[in-house]
Amino acid sequence: MKKELTIQELESQHVELLPSRETLFLDSTNWASVVASNTSLALNAGSLLSSANSAAVQTILVAQ
């Protein structure tokens, strides 16, 4: 169910323009190198009623 806005509610809203893309690009020079790795290994020998389990290890490195 949508609520209709009144004129007073609309007039109370405040809008502000963002700087241009070039300004935002040159102003924020915070870069990060992110490397993520997921590894998991399971071996099923192929015998009758055998099962294989695997546990995953996740590594995430962030350098700034």
N, CA, C and O atoms as a CHARMM CRD file, in Angstrom:
* protein
*
  256
    1    1 MET  N      0.83400  -1.17200   0.00000 PROA 1      0.00000
    2    1 MET  CA     0.00000   0.00000   0.00000 PROA 1      0.00000
    3    1 MET  C      0.89000   1.25000   0.00000 PROA 1      0.00000
    4    1 MET  O      1.71100   1.43000   0.89900 PROA 1      0.00000
    5    2 LYS  N      0.72600   2.09300  -0.99100 PROA 2      0.00000
    6    2 LYS  CA     1.52800   3.30800  -1.10000 PROA 2      0.00000
    7    2 LYS  C      0.86500   4.46700  -0.37000 PROA 2      0.00000
    8    2 LYS  O     -0.35100   4.64900  -0.43300 PROA 2      0.00000
    9    3 LYS  N      1.68700   5.24400   0.32200 PROA 3      0.00000
   10    3 LYS  CA     1.19600   6.43800   0.99600 PROA 3      0.00000
   11    3 LYS  C      1.45700   7.63600   0.08400 PROA 3      0.00000
   12    3 LYS  O      2.57500   7.83400  -0.39200 PROA 3      0.00000
   13    4 GLU  N      0.44000   8.41000  -0.14600 PROA 4      0.00000
   14    4 GLU  CA     0.60800   9.59500  -0.98900 PROA 4      0.00000
   15    4 GLU  C      1.23400  10.70900  -0.17100 PROA 4      0.00000
   16    4 GLU  O      0.89500  10.91800   0.99400 PROA 4      0.00000
   17    5 LEU  N      2.16500  11.42500  -0.81300 PROA 5      0.00000
   18    5 LEU  CA     2.83800  12.54300  -0.14800 PROA 5      0.00000
   19    5 LEU  C      1.99500  13.80500  -0.25800 PROA 5      0.00000
   20    5 LEU  O      1.31200  14.03600  -1.25500 PROA 5      0.00000
   21    6 THR  N      2.06200  14.60400   0.78000 PROA 6      0.00000
   22    6 THR  CA     1.37300  15.89200   0.73900 PROA 6      0.00000
   23    6 THR  C      2.31500  16.94100   0.13600 PROA 6      0.00000
   24    6 THR  O      3.51600  16.70400   0.00400 PROA 6      0.00000
   25    7 ILE  N      1.77100  18.07300  -0.21900 PROA 7      0.00000
   26    7 ILE  CA     2.57000  19.16600  -0.76900 PROA 7      0.00000
   27    7 ILE  C      3.60300  19.62800   0.26200 PROA 7      0.00000
   28    7 ILE  O      4.73800  19.94200  -0.09800 PROA 7      0.00000
   29    8 GLN  N      3.22000  19.67100   1.52900 PROA 8      0.00000
   30    8 GLN  CA     4.14200  20.09500   2.58400 PROA 8      0.00000
   31    8 GLN  C      5.31700  19.12700   2.70300 PROA 8      0.00000
   32    8 GLN  O      6.45300  19.55900   2.89900 PROA 8      0.00000
   33    9 GLU  N      5.06000  17.83200   2.58900 PROA 9      0.00000
   34    9 GLU  CA     6.13300  16.84100   2.65800 PROA 9      0.00000
   35    9 GLU  C      7.08000  16.96900   1.47300 PROA 9      0.00000
   36    9 GLU  O      8.29500  16.84800   1.62900 PROA 9      0.00000
   37   10 LEU  N      6.52900  17.21200   0.29600 PROA 10     0.00000
   38   10 LEU  CA     7.37900  17.39500  -0.88700 PROA 10     0.00000
   39   10 LEU  C      8.22400  18.65700  -0.77500 PROA 10     0.00000
   40   10 LEU  O      9.40000  18.65100  -1.13800 PROA 10     0.00000
   41   11 GLU  N      7.63500  19.73400  -0.27900 PROA 11     0.00000
   42   11 GLU  CA     8.37500  20.98900  -0.15400 PROA 11     0.00000
   43   11 GLU  C      9.45100  20.91300   0.92400 PROA 11     0.00000
   44   11 GLU  O     10.41100  21.68100   0.88100 PROA 11     0.00000
   45   12 SER  N      9.31700  20.01900   1.87600 PROA 12     0.00000
   46   12 SER  CA    10.31800  19.90700   2.93600 PROA 12     0.00000
   47   12 SER  C     11.54000  19.10200   2.50100 PROA 12     0.00000
   48   12 SER  O     12.53700  19.06800   3.22200 PROA 12     0.00000
   49   13 GLN  N     11.48400  18.46700   1.35900 PROA 13     0.00000
   50   13 GLN  CA    12.61400  17.67100   0.87000 PROA 13     0.00000
   51   13 GLN  C     13.74000  18.59200   0.41300 PROA 13     0.00000
   52   13 GLN  O     13.49300  19.67400  -0.12000 PROA 13     0.00000
   53   14 HSD  N     14.98500  18.15100   0.62800 PROA 14     0.00000
   54   14 HSD  CA    16.15200  18.94300   0.25900 PROA 14     0.00000
   55   14 HSD  C     16.97500  18.16200  -0.76500 PROA 14     0.00000
   56   14 HSD  O     17.24000  16.97500  -0.57300 PROA 14     0.00000
   57   15 VAL  N     17.37200  18.80900  -1.83000 PROA 15     0.00000
   58   15 VAL  CA    18.15200  18.17000  -2.89300 PROA 15     0.00000
   59   15 VAL  C     19.47100  18.90800  -3.03500 PROA 15     0.00000
   60   15 VAL  O     19.51500  20.13700  -2.98000 PROA 15     0.00000
   61   16 GLU  N     20.54600  18.15100  -3.21800 PROA 16     0.00000
   62   16 GLU  CA    21.86200  18.75200  -3.39800 PROA 16     0.00000
   63   16 GLU  C     22.55100  18.07500  -4.57500 PROA 16     0.00000
   64   16 GLU  O     22.56500  16.84800  -4.66700 PROA 16     0.00000
   65   17 LEU  N     23.11400  18.85700  -5.45900 PROA 17     0.00000
   66   17 LEU  CA    23.80000  18.30900  -6.62200 PROA 17     0.00000
   67   17 LEU  C     25.17500  17.78500  -6.24100 PROA 17     0.00000
   68   17 LEU  O     25.86300  18.36300  -5.40000 PROA 17     0.00000
   69   18 LEU  N     25.56800  16.67800  -6.87400 PROA 18     0.00000
   70   18 LEU  CA    26.90400  16.12800  -6.66100 PROA 18     0.00000
   71   18 LEU  C     27.91000  16.83400  -7.56000 PROA 18     0.00000
   72   18 LEU  O     27.52000  17.37200  -8.59600 PROA 18     0.00000
   73   19 PRO  N     29.19900  16.85300  -7.19900 PROA 19     0.00000
   74   19 PRO  CA    30.21600  17.41400  -8.08600 PROA 19     0.00000
   75   19 PRO  C     30.31100  16.58800  -9.37600 PROA 19     0.00000
   76   19 PRO  O     29.80400  15.46900  -9.44600 PROA 19     0.00000
   77   20 SER  N     30.94800  17.14200 -10.36500 PROA 20     0.00000
   78   20 SER  CA    31.08400  16.42500 -11.63400 PROA 20     0.00000
   79   20 SER  C     31.93400  15.17200 -11.45200 PROA 20     0.00000
   80   20 SER  O     32.66000  15.04700 -10.46600 PROA 20     0.00000
   81   21 ARG  N     31.84300  14.25300 -12.39800 PROA 21     0.00000
   82   21 ARG  CA    32.60600  12.99800 -12.31000 PROA 21     0.00000
   83   21 ARG  C     34.10800  13.25500 -12.24600 PROA 21     0.00000
   84   21 ARG  O     34.82300  12.56700 -11.51700 PROA 21     0.00000
   85   22 GLU  N     34.58900  14.23100 -12.99700 PROA 22     0.00000
   86   22 GLU  CA    36.01300  14.52300 -12.99800 PROA 22     0.00000
   87   22 GLU  C     36.48000  14.95200 -11.61200 PROA 22     0.00000
   88   22 GLU  O     37.55400  14.55000 -11.16500 PROA 22     0.00000
   89   23 THR  N     35.68700  15.75800 -10.94000 PROA 23     0.00000
   90   23 THR  CA    36.03300  16.20800  -9.59000 PROA 23     0.00000
   91   23 THR  C     36.05600  15.04300  -8.62600 PROA 23     0.00000
   92   23 THR  O     36.97000  14.92800  -7.80900 PROA 23     0.00000
   93   24 LEU  N     35.05900  14.17600  -8.71200 PROA 24     0.00000
   94   24 LEU  CA    35.00800  13.01700  -7.82700 PROA 24     0.00000
   95   24 LEU  C     36.18000  12.07200  -8.08700 PROA 24     0.00000
   96   24 LEU  O     36.73900  11.50500  -7.14800 PROA 24     0.00000
   97   25 PHE  N     36.55500  11.89900  -9.35500 PROA 25     0.00000
   98   25 PHE  CA    37.65100  10.99000  -9.70100 PROA 25     0.00000
   99   25 PHE  C     38.97900  11.50900  -9.16800 PROA 25     0.00000
  100   25 PHE  O     39.75500  10.74200  -8.59900 PROA 25     0.00000
  101   26 LEU  N     39.25200  12.79800  -9.34100 PROA 26     0.00000
  102   26 LEU  CA    40.53200  13.35000  -8.91400 PROA 26     0.00000
  103   26 LEU  C     40.59700  13.52700  -7.40000 PROA 26     0.00000
  104   26 LEU  O     41.68300  13.53800  -6.82100 PROA 26     0.00000
  105   27 ASP  N     39.44600  13.66500  -6.76300 PROA 27     0.00000
  106   27 ASP  CA    39.42400  13.90500  -5.33100 PROA 27     0.00000
  107   27 ASP  C     39.64800  12.62500  -4.52400 PROA 27     0.00000
  108   27 ASP  O     40.21300  12.67300  -3.43200 PROA 27     0.00000
  109   28 SER  N     39.21500  11.49900  -5.04800 PROA 28     0.00000
  110   28 SER  CA    39.35700  10.25500  -4.27600 PROA 28     0.00000
  111   28 SER  C     40.43500   9.38400  -4.91500 PROA 28     0.00000
  112   28 SER  O     40.18800   8.73200  -5.93000 PROA 28     0.00000
  113   29 THR  N     41.59800   9.37300  -4.33900 PROA 29     0.00000
  114   29 THR  CA    42.71300   8.57800  -4.86500 PROA 29     0.00000
  115   29 THR  C     43.04200   7.43500  -3.92200 PROA 29     0.00000
  116   29 THR  O     44.21000   7.09800  -3.73000 PROA 29     0.00000
  117   30 ASN  N     42.01000   6.83700  -3.33300 PROA 30     0.00000
  118   30 ASN  CA    42.17900   5.73700  -2.40700 PROA 30     0.00000
  119   30 ASN  C     41.98900   4.42900  -3.17500 PROA 30     0.00000
  120   30 ASN  O     40.86300   4.05300  -3.50000 PROA 30     0.00000
  121   31 TRP  N     43.08300   3.74500  -3.45900 PROA 31     0.00000
  122   31 TRP  CA    43.04400   2.50200  -4.23700 PROA 31     0.00000
  123   31 TRP  C     43.38800   1.33900  -3.33100 PROA 31     0.00000
  124   31 TRP  O     44.17400   1.49000  -2.39600 PROA 31     0.00000
  125   32 ALA  N     42.81400   0.19200  -3.59500 PROA 32     0.00000
  126   32 ALA  CA    43.10900  -1.00700  -2.80900 PROA 32     0.00000
  127   32 ALA  C     43.28300  -2.18400  -3.75400 PROA 32     0.00000
  128   32 ALA  O     42.55500  -2.32300  -4.73700 PROA 32     0.00000
  129   33 SER  N     44.24000  -3.01300  -3.44900 PROA 33     0.00000
  130   33 SER  CA    44.45900  -4.23700  -4.19500 PROA 33     0.00000
  131   33 SER  C     43.85600  -5.38200  -3.38800 PROA 33     0.00000
  132   33 SER  O     44.25800  -5.62500  -2.25000 PROA 33     0.00000
  133   34 VAL  N     42.88700  -6.08600  -3.98200 PROA 34     0.00000
  134   34 VAL  CA    42.20600  -7.17100  -3.29100 PROA 34     0.00000
  135   34 VAL  C     42.46800  -8.46500  -4.04700 PROA 34     0.00000
  136   34 VAL  O     42.25900  -8.54800  -5.25800 PROA 34     0.00000
  137   35 VAL  N     42.93300  -9.47900  -3.30900 PROA 35     0.00000
  138   35 VAL  CA    43.17200 -10.80000  -3.88900 PROA 35     0.00000
  139   35 VAL  C     42.40900 -11.80400  -3.03600 PROA 35     0.00000
  140   35 VAL  O     42.59000 -11.85300  -1.81900 PROA 35     0.00000
  141   36 ALA  N     41.56300 -12.60100  -3.66500 PROA 36     0.00000
  142   36 ALA  CA    40.79100 -13.61200  -2.93900 PROA 36     0.00000
  143   36 ALA  C     41.06500 -14.97900  -3.54900 PROA 36     0.00000
  144   36 ALA  O     41.21400 -15.11900  -4.76300 PROA 36     0.00000
  145   37 SER  N     41.12900 -15.98000  -2.68200 PROA 37     0.00000
  146   37 SER  CA    41.41300 -17.34100  -3.13700 PROA 37     0.00000
  147   37 SER  C     40.57000 -18.32400  -2.33800 PROA 37     0.00000
  148   37 SER  O     40.53100 -18.25300  -1.11000 PROA 37     0.00000
  149   38 ASN  N     39.89700 -19.23700  -3.02400 PROA 38     0.00000
  150   38 ASN  CA    39.16000 -20.32600  -2.39900 PROA 38     0.00000
  151   38 ASN  C     39.76400 -21.62900  -2.89000 PROA 38     0.00000
  152   38 ASN  O     39.88000 -21.84500  -4.09700 PROA 38     0.00000
  153   39 THR  N     40.15100 -22.50100  -1.96700 PROA 39     0.00000
  154   39 THR  CA    40.71000 -23.78900  -2.36500 PROA 39     0.00000
  155   39 THR  C     40.01800 -24.90100  -1.59000 PROA 39     0.00000
  156   39 THR  O     39.72100 -24.76200  -0.40300 PROA 39     0.00000
  157   40 SER  N     39.76900 -26.00200  -2.28100 PROA 40     0.00000
  158   40 SER  CA    39.15400 -27.15900  -1.65200 PROA 40     0.00000
  159   40 SER  C     39.56100 -28.39400  -2.44400 PROA 40     0.00000
  160   40 SER  O     39.70600 -28.34100  -3.66500 PROA 40     0.00000
  161   41 LEU  N     39.74400 -29.50400  -1.73900 PROA 41     0.00000
  162   41 LEU  CA    40.16600 -30.74300  -2.39800 PROA 41     0.00000
  163   41 LEU  C     39.43800 -31.91900  -1.76500 PROA 41     0.00000
  164   41 LEU  O     39.38400 -32.03900  -0.54100 PROA 41     0.00000
  165   42 ALA  N     38.87700 -32.78900  -2.60700 PROA 42     0.00000
  166   42 ALA  CA    38.21200 -33.99800  -2.12000 PROA 42     0.00000
  167   42 ALA  C     38.65800 -35.15400  -2.99800 PROA 42     0.00000
  168   42 ALA  O     38.84800 -34.98600  -4.20300 PROA 42     0.00000
  169   43 LEU  N     38.82400 -36.32000  -2.40400 PROA 43     0.00000
  170   43 LEU  CA    39.26300 -37.50900  -3.14100 PROA 43     0.00000
  171   43 LEU  C     38.34300 -38.67200  -2.79300 PROA 43     0.00000
  172   43 LEU  O     38.17100 -39.01500  -1.62300 PROA 43     0.00000
  173   44 ASN  N     37.76300 -39.26400  -3.81000 PROA 44     0.00000
  174   44 ASN  CA    36.93400 -40.44700  -3.63600 PROA 44     0.00000
  175   44 ASN  C     37.64700 -41.57800  -4.35900 PROA 44     0.00000
  176   44 ASN  O     37.82400 -41.52000  -5.57600 PROA 44     0.00000
  177   45 ALA  N     38.05700 -42.60300  -3.62700 PROA 45     0.00000
  178   45 ALA  CA    38.87600 -43.67300  -4.20100 PROA 45     0.00000
  179   45 ALA  C     38.09300 -44.59000  -5.13700 PROA 45     0.00000
  180   45 ALA  O     38.69200 -45.42800  -5.81100 PROA 45     0.00000
  181   46 GLY  N     36.79300 -44.45200  -5.19200 PROA 46     0.00000
  182   46 GLY  CA    36.01300 -45.23900  -6.13300 PROA 46     0.00000
  183   46 GLY  C     35.57400 -46.58700  -5.61000 PROA 46     0.00000
  184   46 GLY  O     35.08000 -47.40100  -6.39000 PROA 46     0.00000
  185   47 SER  N     35.72800 -46.85600  -4.35100 PROA 47     0.00000
  186   47 SER  CA    35.26800 -48.12500  -3.79600 PROA 47     0.00000
  187   47 SER  C     33.77900 -48.03800  -3.48300 PROA 47     0.00000
  188   47 SER  O     33.21400 -46.94500  -3.44400 PROA 47     0.00000
  189   48 LEU  N     33.14900 -49.17200  -3.26300 PROA 48     0.00000
  190   48 LEU  CA    31.71700 -49.20400  -2.99400 PROA 48     0.00000
  191   48 LEU  C     31.40200 -48.50900  -1.67600 PROA 48     0.00000
  192   48 LEU  O     32.11700 -48.66200  -0.68700 PROA 48     0.00000
  193   49 LEU  N     30.32500 -47.74900  -1.68500 PROA 49     0.00000
  194   49 LEU  CA    29.81400 -47.02700  -0.52100 PROA 49     0.00000
  195   49 LEU  C     30.83700 -46.07300   0.09500 PROA 49     0.00000
  196   49 LEU  O     30.77800 -45.79000   1.29100 PROA 49     0.00000
  197   50 SER  N     31.74700 -45.59000  -0.69300 PROA 50     0.00000
  198   50 SER  CA    32.73000 -44.63800  -0.17500 PROA 50     0.00000
  199   50 SER  C     32.17000 -43.21900  -0.27400 PROA 50     0.00000
  200   50 SER  O     31.26000 -42.94700  -1.05800 PROA 50     0.00000
  201   51 SER  N     32.72100 -42.34200   0.52000 PROA 51     0.00000
  202   51 SER  CA    32.30300 -40.94300   0.46900 PROA 51     0.00000
  203   51 SER  C     33.54100 -40.05500   0.54400 PROA 51     0.00000
  204   51 SER  O     34.59100 -40.46300   1.03800 PROA 51     0.00000
  205   52 ALA  N     33.39500 -38.86000   0.05200 PROA 52     0.00000
  206   52 ALA  CA    34.50300 -37.90100   0.09700 PROA 52     0.00000
  207   52 ALA  C     33.98200 -36.61000   0.69900 PROA 52     0.00000
  208   52 ALA  O     32.90500 -36.13700   0.33600 PROA 52     0.00000
  209   53 ASN  N     34.73400 -36.05200   1.60200 PROA 53     0.00000
  210   53 ASN  CA    34.39100 -34.77100   2.23200 PROA 53     0.00000
  211   53 ASN  C     35.44600 -33.74000   1.87500 PROA 53     0.00000
  212   53 ASN  O     36.60700 -34.06500   1.62600 PROA 53     0.00000
  213   54 SER  N     35.01300 -32.49300   1.85700 PROA 54     0.00000
  214   54 SER  CA    35.94800 -31.42300   1.54400 PROA 54     0.00000
  215   54 SER  C     35.65400 -30.22000   2.42900 PROA 54     0.00000
  216   54 SER  O     34.49500 -29.88100   2.66500 PROA 54     0.00000
  217   55 ALA  N     36.69800 -29.58600   2.91000 PROA 55     0.00000
  218   55 ALA  CA    36.56800 -28.34500   3.66500 PROA 55     0.00000
  219   55 ALA  C     37.26300 -27.24400   2.87200 PROA 55     0.00000
  220   55 ALA  O     38.40600 -27.40400   2.44500 PROA 55     0.00000
  221   56 ALA  N     36.57500 -26.14200   2.68000 PROA 56     0.00000
  222   56 ALA  CA    37.13100 -25.04500   1.89400 PROA 56     0.00000
  223   56 ALA  C     37.86000 -24.06200   2.79400 PROA 56     0.00000
  224   56 ALA  O     37.42500 -23.78500   3.91200 PROA 56     0.00000
  225   57 VAL  N     38.94300 -23.55100   2.30700 PROA 57     0.00000
  226   57 VAL  CA    39.72500 -22.52100   2.98600 PROA 57     0.00000
  227   57 VAL  C     39.65800 -21.26300   2.13500 PROA 57     0.00000
  228   57 VAL  O     39.94100 -21.30200   0.93800 PROA 57     0.00000
  229   58 GLN  N     39.28700 -20.15600   2.74900 PROA 58     0.00000
  230   58 GLN  CA    39.18800 -18.90000   2.01300 PROA 58     0.00000
  231   58 GLN  C     40.19400 -17.91000   2.56100 PROA 58     0.00000
  232   58 GLN  O     40.30000 -17.71300   3.77100 PROA 58     0.00000
  233   59 THR  N     40.93300 -17.28900   1.65200 PROA 59     0.00000
  234   59 THR  CA    41.92300 -16.28800   2.02000 PROA 59     0.00000
  235   59 THR  C     41.62700 -15.00000   1.25600 PROA 59     0.00000
  236   59 THR  O     41.44300 -15.02500   0.03900 PROA 59     0.00000
  237   60 ILE  N     41.58200 -13.88700   1.96100 PROA 60     0.00000
  238   60 ILE  CA    41.36600 -12.59400   1.32500 PROA 60     0.00000
  239   60 ILE  C     42.45000 -11.64700   1.82500 PROA 60     0.00000
  240   60 ILE  O     42.60300 -11.45600   3.03200 PROA 60     0.00000
  241   61 LEU  N     43.20100 -11.05400   0.90100 PROA 61     0.00000
  242   61 LEU  CA    44.24900 -10.10300   1.24100 PROA 61     0.00000
  243   61 LEU  C     43.88400  -8.73100   0.66200 PROA 61     0.00000
  244   61 LEU  O     43.52000  -8.62700  -0.50900 PROA 61     0.00000
  245   62 VAL  N     43.98000  -7.69600   1.47300 PROA 62     0.00000
  246   62 VAL  CA    43.71700  -6.34300   1.02100 PROA 62     0.00000
  247   62 VAL  C     44.93500  -5.49700   1.34300 PROA 62     0.00000
  248   62 VAL  O     45.37100  -5.43300   2.49300 PROA 62     0.00000
  249   63 ALA  N     45.48600  -4.84400   0.32000 PROA 63     0.00000
  250   63 ALA  CA    46.63100  -3.95800   0.51900 PROA 63     0.00000
  251   63 ALA  C     46.23500  -2.56100   0.07600 PROA 63     0.00000
  252   63 ALA  O     45.73900  -2.36600  -1.03400 PROA 63     0.00000
  253   64 GLN  N     46.45600  -1.59300   0.95100 PROA 64     0.00000
  254   64 GLN  CA    46.11700  -0.20800   0.62700 PROA 64     0.00000
  255   64 GLN  C     47.31400   0.67800   0.78100 PROA 64     0.00000
  256   64 GLN  O     47.22400   1.88300   0.55100 PROA 64     0.00000
